[in-house]
């Protein structure tokens, strides 16, 4: 009887082990090279199939032997053994089904959701992977922003203000090492290289993005869609990223307020925070600042997003993403999305009132670069003023009005 009990315990342990093999907690947060690149021809016909079949046969043989040969076995023990055997066989079969599914996915070029397929960049993205690798962290995360000539020229260019934020911010200077500036014209690229930054020259045949593109103009909308296409390619190369518009001041390191190593796929800023960071309801998302992980779900989102370009000619890309969300795309793709509180990720549309907590300030709800520069200078001056105040006086501190941006809509 003792031997029988040991066998029952062992069978239950194996049953639990089979369960644990499929437990999400046992998946590596960072997939290994081998887990992402298994040639399909090496998966079919391997000992995996025969091993599982042998295990299932051994379970049947063992149960039959003990039920038939051991006269001291009770009906209860026999039923326990049969139930345990069925659970074990069920788990073994599930393992085999999942293995076969992975074979089919790899053969079809889909791969695992945790291991997005590597895609060779199109010709006009030559050198992109090397540029990303040069700026990325060891977790393949990079900070991206996009500039053209209008953002790098002038007495105090937008790019200069953007970089000043990293210099003046709290724990932000080292983050420049992971910043990759995407230049869409030669002037912007040369200015970036002169600043000794990580730079990538994005060439787009037949598209002129040199001058300022006024908000909601045809060229502005076209540029936003080209940006969406490009960022989708970054995801397909396996890189997570924070995308930040150049008119976003980084006053503090945002990473402590983000969740790079959790299960969240997308964390995105909003124009007006509803009070619930997990609810899609009434969220006015803003694509000027967000962090996204590279996986099959996010890659599919960007593909669907860009595929709507030609059927959404009067809408900018941000509005199309909102429409996708409202039609259930996030839920359908099983995306975990978090909407960022404007207390920390402030926008001109809804400015944070807590200067002690604010992480970034986005000069949105503003029509021109000239107005953005003027009001961002005020933000920087306000920030220095606040830091110089005695503790007993900074409680009454308030940001300056965004008067230049308000006036920009009248022009």
C-alpha angles and dihedrals in degrees: 000000000000089000090051092050091050089051091050091050091048091050091050090049091052088048090054092046090054088053092049092052088067096040114120089222090069094057116103115248089220111041115228122240091251094050091055100043110043111149108234093225089063093053102054117076094012123138088265093086097043091044093056092045091049091050091052091049091048090053091054093046094047094050092047092049095052095043094048102036105036107072092185093066115115127221088248092055091047091053091047091053093048093049092047091048092051091050091050092048090047091053092046090051091049090052090051092048091050091048091052090047091054090050090054093045094050091046089052091048095246103113127181123321086240093050109049114204116262111241127195107240118244117259095265089056093060111149094017096119092052091049092050093047091052093056103032128103121240087268090060093251121142137178113232133193131166127221140175134189093283090060097051104042131078139060091295108012124203090245090055092053090046091054091043087062091059090048095049099034127099112267092344105112095084091050089073086074087069097042117110115192115209108210116197096191137035096252092055091046093051092048089050092050090048089057088054093237132141102275136181125190109219110202118197116184115232095002123112113203098158103111132052113289110213116225112279094001116138091255091048092054091045091051092050091054092049087052091052092051092049095048090051088058090053089056091049089056088060100254126137113211150182109224114203129178112233090242090067116102114212104213094166138015103276097200096086087058093048131068108230096159099041127087094266112123100191134019111185137178123241136209091227125016115226095200096254116088093193102044121093092200113122093344113157098203121203121208093200092092128021143130119224135179124224112245138120092272095056092041090054090048092055092046091052091043095053093042088068094060097099094044093049102053095147094048130076117232093258092059091050091054089051089051091050090051093050091050091056102259094136092052094042091053090045091237119172103219129181123193113216120238113241089221085076103020100043127193132190087241089063111009120206112247093201108080089177091063106031115118104179135011119206119201094216126139084058128114107206140039091232091058093045091052092049094051095041088055087057090052091053091048090048090050093053091046091052093050090052094052121101112253093249091058104043093076089077094049118128132182120250117256118266090237098154092054092047090052092048091073091060094058 
